[in-house]
């Protein structure tokens, strides 16, 4: 009879512990995943009228992207705990044609719905002739885990062939 009482008591204690953990909201406290990229736009040169995330440049020119991140959570996200960056996602190995900027720390505390903006300028290397399409993407990275938490939409950059303006005339 005693073993039955011990098992029932152990199950009751386990049930109380599980209920206490569930009630405390322990599993909902991953606020860093509430950082989102809410806007990315091509600042320079002006994008296509048909697609705000597409631009055409000549070899050796640069593009500037404005990126806005926002704390979508309910808790404060403290300065220097996250950074934003830009990377080339297509084609593989295409970074040799670009001079990429370094990541940028988010240097202000972001309360609920708080926003931070930064600009990235990417320079095409004129000394490496290339024409075609590239796709860039910005991201938010946690400084603690190095995990990329959010990514933006792709921005497409077309580099005109070197003699495109001569053929057009």
TIVO-2410 file (N, C-alpha, C; in nm, 3 decimals):
# residues 169
REC num residu      c1      c2      c3 atome chaine
REC   1      X   0.081  -0.119   0.000     N      A
REC   1      X   0.000   0.000   0.000    CA      A
REC   1      X   0.086   0.127   0.000     C      A
REC   2      X   0.198   0.123   0.075     N      A
REC   2      X   0.285   0.241   0.080    CA      A
REC   2      X   0.344   0.276  -0.056     C      A
REC   3      X   0.390   0.182  -0.138     N      A
REC   3      X   0.445   0.219  -0.268    CA      A
REC   3      X   0.342   0.294  -0.355     C      A
REC   4      X   0.214   0.259  -0.342     N      A
REC   4      X   0.112   0.326  -0.419    CA      A
REC   4      X   0.099   0.473  -0.377     C      A
REC   5      X   0.108   0.500  -0.249     N      A
REC   5      X   0.098   0.637  -0.198    CA      A
REC   5      X   0.219   0.718  -0.244     C      A
REC   6      X   0.337   0.657  -0.243     N      A
REC   6      X   0.459   0.726  -0.286    CA      A
REC   6      X   0.450   0.763  -0.434     C      A
REC   7      X   0.400   0.674  -0.518     N      A
REC   7      X   0.386   0.701  -0.661    CA      A
REC   7      X   0.285   0.813  -0.684     C      A
REC   8      X   0.173   0.809  -0.614     N      A
REC   8      X   0.071   0.913  -0.629    CA      A
REC   8      X   0.127   1.048  -0.583     C      A
REC   9      X   0.201   1.050  -0.473     N      A
REC   9      X   0.260   1.175  -0.423    CA      A
REC   9      X   0.363   1.229  -0.522     C      A
REC  10      X   0.446   1.141  -0.579     N      A
REC  10      X   0.547   1.183  -0.676    CA      A
REC  10      X   0.481   1.241  -0.801     C      A
REC  11      X   0.375   1.179  -0.848     N      A
REC  11      X   0.302   1.230  -0.964    CA      A
REC  11      X   0.237   1.365  -0.933     C      A
REC  12      X   0.184   1.381  -0.813     N      A
REC  12      X   0.123   1.508  -0.775    CA      A
REC  12      X   0.227   1.619  -0.770     C      A
REC  13      X   0.343   1.590  -0.713     N      A
REC  13      X   0.452   1.689  -0.708    CA      A
REC  13      X   0.498   1.724  -0.849     C      A
REC  14      X   0.515   1.625  -0.935     N      A
REC  14      X   0.556   1.649  -1.073    CA      A
REC  14      X   0.453   1.736  -1.145     C      A
REC  15      X   0.324   1.709  -1.125     N      A
REC  15      X   0.219   1.787  -1.187    CA      A
REC  15      X   0.223   1.933  -1.139     C      A
REC  16      X   0.249   1.954  -1.011     N      A
REC  16      X   0.257   2.090  -0.957    CA      A
REC  16      X   0.377   2.164  -1.015     C      A
REC  17      X   0.493   2.096  -1.029     N      A
REC  17      X   0.612   2.159  -1.086    CA      A
REC  17      X   0.589   2.197  -1.232     C      A
REC  18      X   0.531   2.108  -1.309     N      A
REC  18      X   0.503   2.137  -1.451    CA      A
REC  18      X   0.405   2.253  -1.463     C      A
REC  19      X   0.302   2.256  -1.381     N      A
REC  19      X   0.204   2.367  -1.384    CA      A
REC  19      X   0.271   2.499  -1.347     C      A
REC  20      X   0.360   2.497  -1.249     N      A
REC  20      X   0.429   2.619  -1.206    CA      A
REC  20      X   0.519   2.673  -1.318     C      A
REC  21      X   0.589   2.584  -1.388     N      A
REC  21      X   0.676   2.626  -1.499    CA      A
REC  21      X   0.592   2.682  -1.614     C      A
REC  22      X   0.484   2.615  -1.646     N      A
REC  22      X   0.397   2.663  -1.755    CA      A
REC  22      X   0.334   2.797  -1.719     C      A
REC  23      X   0.292   2.813  -1.597     N      A
REC  23      X   0.229   2.937  -1.553    CA      A
REC  23      X   0.328   3.054  -1.549     C      A
REC  24      X   0.453   3.026  -1.519     N      A
REC  24      X   0.553   3.133  -1.506    CA      A
REC  24      X   0.590   3.194  -1.641     C      A
REC  25      X   0.557   3.129  -1.751     N      A
REC  25      X   0.592   3.181  -1.883    CA      A
REC  25      X   0.738   3.156  -1.918     C      A
REC  26      X   0.800   3.061  -1.855     N      A
REC  26      X   0.942   3.033  -1.876    CA      A
REC  26      X   0.974   3.012  -2.024     C      A
REC  27      X   0.888   2.942  -2.096     N      A
REC  27      X   0.918   2.909  -2.236    CA      A
REC  27      X   0.893   3.025  -2.331     C      A
REC  28      X   0.832   3.132  -2.286     N      A
REC  28      X   0.804   3.247  -2.373    CA      A
REC  28      X   0.910   3.354  -2.363     C      A
REC  29      X   1.019   3.334  -2.295     N      A
REC  29      X   1.117   3.440  -2.270    CA      A
REC  29      X   1.236   3.438  -2.365     C      A
REC  30      X   1.213   3.423  -2.492     N      A
REC  30      X   1.320   3.431  -2.592    CA      A
REC  30      X   1.304   3.560  -2.671     C      A
REC  31      X   1.314   3.674  -2.603     N      A
REC  31      X   1.280   3.802  -2.662    CA      A
REC  31      X   1.374   3.844  -2.774     C      A
REC  32      X   1.496   3.791  -2.780     N      A
REC  32      X   1.584   3.839  -2.886    CA      A
REC  32      X   1.533   3.800  -3.024     C      A
REC  33      X   1.444   3.701  -3.032     N      A
REC  33      X   1.389   3.663  -3.160    CA      A
REC  33      X   1.280   3.759  -3.207     C      A
REC  34      X   1.249   3.859  -3.125     N      A
REC  34      X   1.151   3.958  -3.165    CA      A
REC  34      X   1.215   4.073  -3.239     C      A
REC  35      X   1.347   4.071  -3.259     N      A
REC  35      X   1.413   4.172  -3.341    CA      A
REC  35      X   1.382   4.138  -3.487     C      A
REC  36      X   1.331   4.235  -3.560     N      A
REC  36      X   1.295   4.213  -3.699    CA      A
REC  36      X   1.347   4.326  -3.786     C      A
REC  37      X   1.374   4.293  -3.912     N      A
REC  37      X   1.405   4.396  -4.011    CA      A
REC  37      X   1.272   4.440  -4.068     C      A
REC  38      X   1.235   4.564  -4.040     N      A
REC  38      X   1.103   4.612  -4.082    CA      A
REC  38      X   1.107   4.688  -4.214     C      A
REC  39      X   1.227   4.729  -4.257     N      A
REC  39      X   1.234   4.799  -4.384    CA      A
REC  39      X   1.376   4.791  -4.441     C      A
REC  40      X   1.385   4.769  -4.570     N      A
REC  40      X   1.511   4.779  -4.642    CA      A
REC  40      X   1.479   4.848  -4.773     C      A
REC  41      X   1.554   4.952  -4.803     N      A
REC  41      X   1.528   5.023  -4.928    CA      A
REC  41      X   1.660   5.066  -4.991     C      A
REC  42      X   1.656   5.073  -5.123     N      A
REC  42      X   1.772   5.117  -5.198    CA      A
REC  42      X   1.771   5.270  -5.195     C      A
REC  43      X   1.876   5.328  -5.140     N      A
REC  43      X   1.886   5.473  -5.128    CA      A
REC  43      X   1.954   5.532  -5.251     C      A
REC  44      X   2.062   5.467  -5.295     N      A
REC  44      X   2.139   5.521  -5.407    CA      A
REC  44      X   2.201   5.404  -5.484     C      A
REC  45      X   2.193   5.403  -5.615     N      A
REC  45      X   2.114   5.488  -5.704    CA      A
REC  45      X   1.966   5.456  -5.688     C      A
REC  46      X   1.883   5.536  -5.746     N      A
REC  46      X   1.738   5.516  -5.734    CA      A
REC  46      X   1.699   5.382  -5.796     C      A
REC  47      X   1.610   5.308  -5.728     N      A
REC  47      X   1.569   5.176  -5.779    CA      A
REC  47      X   1.476   5.186  -5.899     C      A
REC  48      X   1.450   5.071  -5.956     N      A
REC  48      X   1.358   5.060  -6.069    CA      A
REC  48      X   1.218   5.104  -6.027     C      A
REC  49      X   1.143   5.163  -6.120     N      A
REC  49      X   1.005   5.200  -6.091    CA      A
REC  49      X   0.917   5.077  -6.073     C      A
REC  50      X   0.953   4.968  -6.138     N      A
REC  50      X   0.873   4.846  -6.132    CA      A
REC  50      X   0.902   4.762  -6.008     C      A
REC  51      X   1.024   4.776  -5.953     N      A
REC  51      X   1.063   4.695  -5.837    CA      A
REC  51      X   1.155   4.779  -5.748     C      A
REC  52      X   1.106   4.814  -5.630     N      A
REC  52      X   1.182   4.900  -5.539    CA      A
REC  52      X   1.304   4.831  -5.480     C      A
REC  53      X   1.316   4.700  -5.502     N      A
REC  53      X   1.430   4.625  -5.450    CA      A
REC  53      X   1.520   4.575  -5.562     C      A
REC  54      X   1.524   4.649  -5.673     N      A
REC  54      X   1.610   4.615  -5.787    CA      A
REC  54      X   1.674   4.742  -5.840     C      A
REC  55      X   1.802   4.732  -5.875     N      A
REC  55      X   1.876   4.847  -5.926    CA      A
REC  55      X   1.976   4.799  -6.030     C      A
REC  56      X   2.006   4.886  -6.128     N      A
REC  56      X   2.106   4.856  -6.231    CA      A
REC  56      X   2.217   4.959  -6.219     C      A
REC  57      X   2.342   4.911  -6.218     N      A
REC  57      X   2.457   5.001  -6.207    CA      A
REC  57      X   2.561   4.967  -6.313     C      A
REC  58      X   2.652   5.061  -6.335     N      A
REC  58      X   2.768   5.036  -6.420    CA      A
REC  58      X   2.877   4.973  -6.335     C      A
REC  59      X   2.969   4.908  -6.402     N      A
REC  59      X   3.084   4.848  -6.335    CA      A
REC  59      X   3.159   4.957  -6.257     C      A
REC  60      X   3.197   4.926  -6.131     N      A
REC  60      X   3.272   5.019  -6.049    CA      A
REC  60      X   3.187   5.112  -5.964     C      A
REC  61      X   3.056   5.110  -5.981     N      A
REC  61      X   2.969   5.195  -5.900    CA      A
REC  61      X   2.933   5.127  -5.768     C      A
REC  62      X   2.864   5.200  -5.683     N      A
REC  62      X   2.825   5.146  -5.553    CA      A
REC  62      X   2.674   5.153  -5.536     C      A
REC  63      X   2.625   5.081  -5.436     N      A
REC  63      X   2.485   5.091  -5.397    CA      A
REC  63      X   2.481   5.117  -5.247     C      A
REC  64      X   2.380   5.194  -5.204     N      A
REC  64      X   2.360   5.220  -5.062    CA      A
REC  64      X   2.221   5.172  -5.023     C      A
REC  65      X   2.217   5.089  -4.919     N      A
REC  65      X   2.091   5.036  -4.868    CA      A
REC  65      X   2.065   5.093  -4.729     C      A
REC  66      X   1.943   5.139  -4.705     N      A
REC  66      X   1.900   5.183  -4.572    CA      A
REC  66      X   1.822   5.069  -4.508     C      A
REC  67      X   1.860   5.034  -4.385     N      A
REC  67      X   1.799   4.921  -4.316    CA      A
REC  67      X   1.744   4.970  -4.182     C      A
REC  68      X   1.619   4.932  -4.152     N      A
REC  68      X   1.557   4.967  -4.025    CA      A
REC  68      X   1.520   4.838  -3.953     C      A
REC  69      X   1.563   4.827  -3.825     N      A
REC  69      X   1.528   4.713  -3.741    CA      A
REC  69      X   1.438   4.762  -3.629     C      A
REC  70      X   1.355   4.670  -3.578     N      A
REC  70      X   1.262   4.708  -3.472    CA      A
REC  70      X   1.251   4.596  -3.369     C      A
REC  71      X   1.241   4.636  -3.243     N      A
REC  71      X   1.214   4.543  -3.134    CA      A
REC  71      X   1.064   4.517  -3.133     C      A
REC  72      X   1.023   4.398  -3.171     N      A
REC  72      X   0.881   4.362  -3.176    CA      A
REC  72      X   0.833   4.304  -3.043     C      A
REC  73      X   0.927   4.285  -2.948     N      A
REC  73      X   0.892   4.224  -2.820    CA      A
REC  73      X   0.845   4.325  -2.717     C      A
REC  74      X   0.826   4.277  -2.594     N      A
REC  74      X   0.777   4.359  -2.484    CA      A
REC  74      X   0.887   4.399  -2.387     C      A
REC  75      X   1.008   4.349  -2.406     N      A
REC  75      X   1.118   4.379  -2.315    CA      A
REC  75      X   1.222   4.465  -2.385     C      A
REC  76      X   1.304   4.532  -2.306     N      A
REC  76      X   1.411   4.615  -2.361    CA      A
REC  76      X   1.521   4.527  -2.417     C      A
REC  77      X   1.568   4.559  -2.535     N      A
REC  77      X   1.685   4.493  -2.593    CA      A
REC  77      X   1.799   4.593  -2.581     C      A
REC  78      X   1.901   4.555  -2.507     N      A
REC  78      X   2.007   4.649  -2.471    CA      A
REC  78      X   2.110   4.667  -2.580     C      A
REC  79      X   2.170   4.787  -2.581     N      A
REC  79      X   2.271   4.824  -2.680    CA      A
REC  79      X   2.384   4.723  -2.683     C      A
REC  80      X   2.446   4.712  -2.797     N      A
REC  80      X   2.562   4.625  -2.822    CA      A
REC  80      X   2.533   4.476  -2.803     C      A
REC  81      X   2.405   4.437  -2.797     N      A
REC  81      X   2.373   4.295  -2.787    CA      A
REC  81      X   2.342   4.234  -2.923     C      A
REC  82      X   2.321   4.320  -3.024     N      A
REC  82      X   2.290   4.275  -3.160    CA      A
REC  82      X   2.364   4.363  -3.259     C      A
REC  83      X   2.382   4.309  -3.379     N      A
REC  83      X   2.440   4.389  -3.486    CA      A
REC  83      X   2.364   4.359  -3.615     C      A
REC  84      X   2.381   4.448  -3.711     N      A
REC  84      X   2.323   4.426  -3.843    CA      A
REC  84      X   2.438   4.414  -3.942     C      A
REC  85      X   2.414   4.341  -4.047     N      A
REC  85      X   2.517   4.322  -4.150    CA      A
REC  85      X   2.452   4.300  -4.285     C      A
REC  86      X   2.537   4.293  -4.386     N      A
REC  86      X   2.490   4.269  -4.523    CA      A
REC  86      X   2.576   4.158  -4.582     C      A
REC  87      X   2.512   4.072  -4.660     N      A
REC  87      X   2.587   3.963  -4.724    CA      A
REC  87      X   2.533   3.939  -4.864     C      A
REC  88      X   2.619   3.883  -4.945     N      A
REC  88      X   2.582   3.845  -5.081    CA      A
REC  88      X   2.528   3.703  -5.075     C      A
REC  89      X   2.406   3.682  -5.123     N      A
REC  89      X   2.346   3.549  -5.119    CA      A
REC  89      X   2.344   3.480  -5.255     C      A
REC  90      X   2.368   3.556  -5.364     N      A
REC  90      X   2.372   3.496  -5.497    CA      A
REC  90      X   2.458   3.584  -5.587     C      A
REC  91      X   2.543   3.530  -5.668     N      A
REC  91      X   2.583   3.391  -5.684    CA      A
REC  91      X   2.689   3.352  -5.581     C      A
REC  92      X   2.703   3.224  -5.564     N      A
REC  92      X   2.805   3.173  -5.472    CA      A
REC  92      X   2.943   3.216  -5.523     C      A
REC  93      X   3.025   3.266  -5.434     N      A
REC  93      X   3.158   3.312  -5.472    CA      A
REC  93      X   3.161   3.451  -5.532     C      A
REC  94      X   3.046   3.520  -5.534     N      A
REC  94      X   3.039   3.652  -5.595    CA      A
REC  94      X   3.096   3.765  -5.511     C      A
REC  95      X   3.135   3.738  -5.387     N      A
REC  95      X   3.185   3.845  -5.301    CA      A
REC  95      X   3.317   3.902  -5.351     C      A
REC  96      X   3.390   3.831  -5.434     N      A
REC  96      X   3.517   3.885  -5.484    CA      A
REC  96      X   3.496   4.005  -5.576     C      A
REC  97      X   3.373   4.025  -5.625     N      A
REC  97      X   3.343   4.139  -5.712    CA      A
REC  97      X   3.297   4.262  -5.634     C      A
REC  98      X   3.292   4.251  -5.500     N      A
REC  98      X   3.239   4.359  -5.418    CA      A
REC  98      X   3.329   4.388  -5.299     C      A
REC  99      X   3.331   4.512  -5.257     N      A
REC  99      X   3.393   4.553  -5.132    CA      A
REC  99      X   3.278   4.567  -5.032     C      A
REC 100      X   3.272   4.473  -4.935     N      A
REC 100      X   3.160   4.466  -4.842    CA      A
REC 100      X   3.191   4.544  -4.714     C      A
REC 101      X   3.092   4.614  -4.659     N      A
REC 101      X   3.114   4.686  -4.533    CA      A
REC 101      X   3.110   4.591  -4.413     C      A
REC 102      X   3.166   4.635  -4.303     N      A
REC 102      X   3.165   4.557  -4.179    CA      A
REC 102      X   3.027   4.562  -4.115     C      A
REC 103      X   3.001   4.466  -4.026     N      A
REC 103      X   2.877   4.467  -3.950    CA      A
REC 103      X   2.873   4.593  -3.862     C      A
REC 104      X   2.753   4.633  -3.825     N      A
REC 104      X   2.734   4.752  -3.742    CA      A
REC 104      X   2.659   4.714  -3.615     C      A
REC 105      X   2.715   4.751  -3.499     N      A
REC 105      X   2.646   4.729  -3.372    CA      A
REC 105      X   2.523   4.818  -3.362     C      A
REC 106      X   2.418   4.767  -3.300     N      A
REC 106      X   2.303   4.850  -3.266    CA      A
REC 106      X   2.338   4.914  -3.132     C      A
REC 107      X   2.370   5.042  -3.135     N      A
REC 107      X   2.432   5.109  -3.020    CA      A
REC 107      X   2.333   5.186  -2.932     C      A
REC 108      X   2.204   5.159  -2.945     N      A
REC 108      X   2.107   5.220  -2.856    CA      A
REC 108      X   2.020   5.111  -2.796     C      A
REC 109      X   1.965   5.137  -2.678     N      A
REC 109      X   1.870   5.045  -2.618    CA      A
REC 109      X   1.738   5.058  -2.694     C      A
REC 110      X   1.677   4.945  -2.722     N      A
REC 110      X   1.549   4.945  -2.795    CA      A
REC 110      X   1.439   4.893  -2.704     C      A
REC 111      X   1.349   4.982  -2.666     N      A
REC 111      X   1.232   4.940  -2.589    CA      A
REC 111      X   1.130   4.877  -2.683     C      A
REC 112      X   1.014   4.838  -2.630     N      A
REC 112      X   0.910   4.782  -2.716    CA      A
REC 112      X   0.877   4.878  -2.831     C      A
REC 113      X   0.877   4.828  -2.950     N      A
REC 113      X   0.852   4.902  -3.075    CA      A
REC 113      X   0.964   5.001  -3.108     C      A
REC 114      X   1.076   4.997  -3.037     N      A
REC 114      X   1.188   5.085  -3.066    CA      A
REC 114      X   1.254   5.048  -3.198     C      A
REC 115      X   1.303   5.149  -3.271     N      A
REC 115      X   1.364   5.127  -3.403    CA      A
REC 115      X   1.505   5.182  -3.408     C      A
REC 116      X   1.585   5.123  -3.494     N      A
REC 116      X   1.720   5.171  -3.521    CA      A
REC 116      X   1.744   5.156  -3.671     C      A
REC 117      X   1.811   5.255  -3.730     N      A
REC 117      X   1.839   5.252  -3.874    CA      A
REC 117      X   1.988   5.265  -3.899     C      A
REC 118      X   2.032   5.205  -4.007     N      A
REC 118      X   2.171   5.217  -4.050    CA      A
REC 118      X   2.175   5.208  -4.203     C      A
REC 119      X   2.286   5.253  -4.259     N      A
REC 119      X   2.303   5.247  -4.404    CA      A
REC 119      X   2.428   5.165  -4.436     C      A
REC 120      X   2.420   5.085  -4.539     N      A
REC 120      X   2.533   5.006  -4.587    CA      A
REC 120      X   2.562   5.046  -4.731     C      A
REC 121      X   2.689   5.075  -4.760     N      A
REC 121      X   2.730   5.103  -4.897    CA      A
REC 121      X   2.822   4.991  -4.942     C      A
REC 122      X   2.788   4.931  -5.055     N      A
REC 122      X   2.863   4.820  -5.113    CA      A
REC 122      X   2.923   4.870  -5.245     C      A
REC 123      X   3.054   4.852  -5.261     N      A
REC 123      X   3.124   4.901  -5.380    CA      A
REC 123      X   3.158   4.786  -5.473     C      A
REC 124      X   3.125   4.803  -5.600     N      A
REC 124      X   3.163   4.706  -5.701    CA      A
REC 124      X   3.310   4.728  -5.738     C      A
REC 125      X   3.385   4.621  -5.749     N      A
REC 125      X   3.527   4.631  -5.784    CA      A
REC 125      X   3.540   4.644  -5.936     C      A
REC 126      X   3.579   4.761  -5.979     N      A
REC 126      X   3.588   4.790  -6.123    CA      A
REC 126      X   3.698   4.707  -6.189     C      A
REC 127      X   3.802   4.673  -6.114     N      A
REC 127      X   3.915   4.600  -6.172    CA      A
REC 127      X   3.881   4.455  -6.206     C      A
REC 128      X   3.765   4.404  -6.160     N      A
REC 128      X   3.723   4.268  -6.193    CA      A
REC 128      X   3.599   4.275  -6.283     C      A
REC 129      X   3.618   4.272  -6.415     N      A
REC 129      X   3.504   4.286  -6.507    CA      A
REC 129      X   3.402   4.174  -6.486     C      A
REC 130      X   3.277   4.214  -6.479     N      A
REC 130      X   3.168   4.120  -6.460    CA      A
REC 130      X   3.039   4.188  -6.502     C      A
REC 131      X   2.948   4.115  -6.560     N      A
REC 131      X   2.813   4.166  -6.583    CA      A
REC 131      X   2.717   4.055  -6.543     C      A
REC 132      X   2.606   4.094  -6.490     N      A
REC 132      X   2.508   3.996  -6.445    CA      A
REC 132      X   2.437   4.043  -6.320     C      A
REC 133      X   2.372   3.949  -6.252     N      A
REC 133      X   2.289   3.978  -6.136    CA      A
REC 133      X   2.353   3.931  -6.007     C      A
REC 134      X   2.332   4.010  -5.902     N      A
REC 134      X   2.373   3.974  -5.766    CA      A
REC 134      X   2.253   3.997  -5.675     C      A
REC 135      X   2.246   3.918  -5.568     N      A
REC 135      X   2.139   3.938  -5.469    CA      A
REC 135      X   2.204   3.959  -5.332     C      A
REC 136      X   2.166   4.069  -5.268     N      A
REC 136      X   2.214   4.102  -5.134    CA      A
REC 136      X   2.101   4.088  -5.034     C      A
REC 137      X   2.140   4.063  -4.908     N      A
REC 137      X   2.043   4.049  -4.802    CA      A
REC 137      X   2.105   4.104  -4.674     C      A
REC 138      X   2.026   4.172  -4.593     N      A
REC 138      X   2.077   4.218  -4.464    CA      A
REC 138      X   2.024   4.123  -4.355     C      A
REC 139      X   2.090   4.128  -4.239     N      A
REC 139      X   2.053   4.037  -4.130    CA      A
REC 139      X   2.076   4.104  -3.996     C      A
REC 140      X   2.015   4.046  -3.893     N      A
REC 140      X   2.039   4.083  -3.754    CA      A
REC 140      X   2.108   3.963  -3.690     C      A
REC 141      X   2.217   3.991  -3.617     N      A
REC 141      X   2.292   3.882  -3.553    CA      A
REC 141      X   2.304   3.912  -3.404     C      A
REC 142      X   2.288   3.807  -3.324     N      A
REC 142      X   2.308   3.817  -3.179    CA      A
REC 142      X   2.457   3.815  -3.150     C      A
REC 143      X   2.503   3.906  -3.066     N      A
REC 143      X   2.645   3.908  -3.029    CA      A
REC 143      X   2.679   3.795  -2.933     C      A
REC 144      X   2.579   3.744  -2.861     N      A
REC 144      X   2.604   3.636  -2.765    CA      A
REC 144      X   2.623   3.501  -2.833     C      A
REC 145      X   2.537   3.470  -2.928     N      A
REC 145      X   2.540   3.337  -2.988    CA      A
REC 145      X   2.593   3.335  -3.130     C      A
REC 146      X   2.612   3.451  -3.191     N      A
REC 146      X   2.653   3.465  -3.332    CA      A
REC 146      X   2.549   3.411  -3.428     C      A
REC 147      X   2.430   3.383  -3.378     N      A
REC 147      X   2.323   3.330  -3.462    CA      A
REC 147      X   2.254   3.445  -3.536     C      A
REC 148      X   2.226   3.425  -3.663     N      A
REC 148      X   2.152   3.525  -3.741    CA      A
REC 148      X   2.004   3.505  -3.712     C      A
REC 149      X   1.943   3.608  -3.653     N      A
REC 149      X   1.807   3.597  -3.602    CA      A
REC 149      X   1.700   3.635  -3.702     C      A
REC 150      X   1.732   3.726  -3.793     N      A
REC 150      X   1.633   3.772  -3.891    CA      A
REC 150      X   1.705   3.812  -4.018     C      A
REC 151      X   1.637   3.797  -4.130     N      A
REC 151      X   1.693   3.835  -4.260    CA      A
REC 151      X   1.591   3.921  -4.334     C      A
REC 152      X   1.644   4.008  -4.419     N      A
REC 152      X   1.558   4.096  -4.499    CA      A
REC 152      X   1.521   4.027  -4.630     C      A
REC 153      X   1.438   4.096  -4.706     N      A
REC 153      X   1.414   4.054  -4.845    CA      A
REC 153      X   1.542   4.073  -4.924     C      A
REC 154      X   1.552   4.006  -5.037     N      A
REC 154      X   1.668   4.024  -5.125    CA      A
REC 154      X   1.659   4.156  -5.201     C      A
REC 155      X   1.775   4.217  -5.224     N      A
REC 155      X   1.787   4.332  -5.312    CA      A
REC 155      X   1.869   4.285  -5.432     C      A
REC 156      X   1.816   4.301  -5.552     N      A
REC 156      X   1.883   4.255  -5.674    CA      A
REC 156      X   1.958   4.370  -5.739     C      A
REC 157      X   2.085   4.343  -5.770     N      A
REC 157      X   2.169   4.442  -5.837    CA      A
REC 157      X   2.214   4.383  -5.969     C      A
REC 158      X   2.189   4.455  -6.077     N      A
REC 158      X   2.237   4.413  -6.208    CA      A
REC 158      X   2.353   4.503  -6.247     C      A
REC 159      X   2.463   4.442  -6.289     N      A
REC 159      X   2.575   4.520  -6.341    CA      A
REC 159      X   2.568   4.510  -6.493     C      A
REC 160      X   2.562   4.628  -6.556     N      A
REC 160      X   2.553   4.632  -6.702    CA      A
REC 160      X   2.682   4.580  -6.764     C      A
REC 161      X   2.673   4.518  -6.882     N      A
REC 161      X   2.795   4.480  -6.953    CA      A
REC 161      X   2.879   4.603  -6.982     C      A
REC 162      X   3.012   4.590  -6.988     N      A
REC 162      X   3.099   4.706  -7.007    CA      A
REC 162      X   3.066   4.792  -7.128     C      A
REC 163      X   3.017   4.735  -7.235     N      A
REC 163      X   2.989   4.813  -7.357    CA      A
REC 163      X   2.840   4.836  -7.379     C      A
REC 164      X   2.758   4.823  -7.276     N      A
REC 164      X   2.614   4.836  -7.292    CA      A
REC 164      X   2.575   4.976  -7.338     C      A
REC 165      X   2.639   5.080  -7.285     N      A
REC 165      X   2.602   5.215  -7.325    CA      A
REC 165      X   2.649   5.247  -7.467     C      A
REC 166      X   2.754   5.183  -7.516     N      A
REC 166      X   2.801   5.205  -7.654    CA      A
REC 166      X   2.704   5.140  -7.751     C      A
REC 167      X   2.656   5.018  -7.719     N      A
REC 167      X   2.563   4.947  -7.808    CA      A
REC 167      X   2.429   5.017  -7.813     C      A
REC 168      X   2.389   5.083  -7.704     N      A
REC 168      X   2.259   5.151  -7.701    CA      A
REC 168      X   2.256   5.269  -7.796     C      A
REC 169      X   2.369   5.336  -7.818     N      A
REC 169      X   2.375   5.451  -7.908    CA      A
REC 169      X   2.362   5.403  -8.051     C      A
***
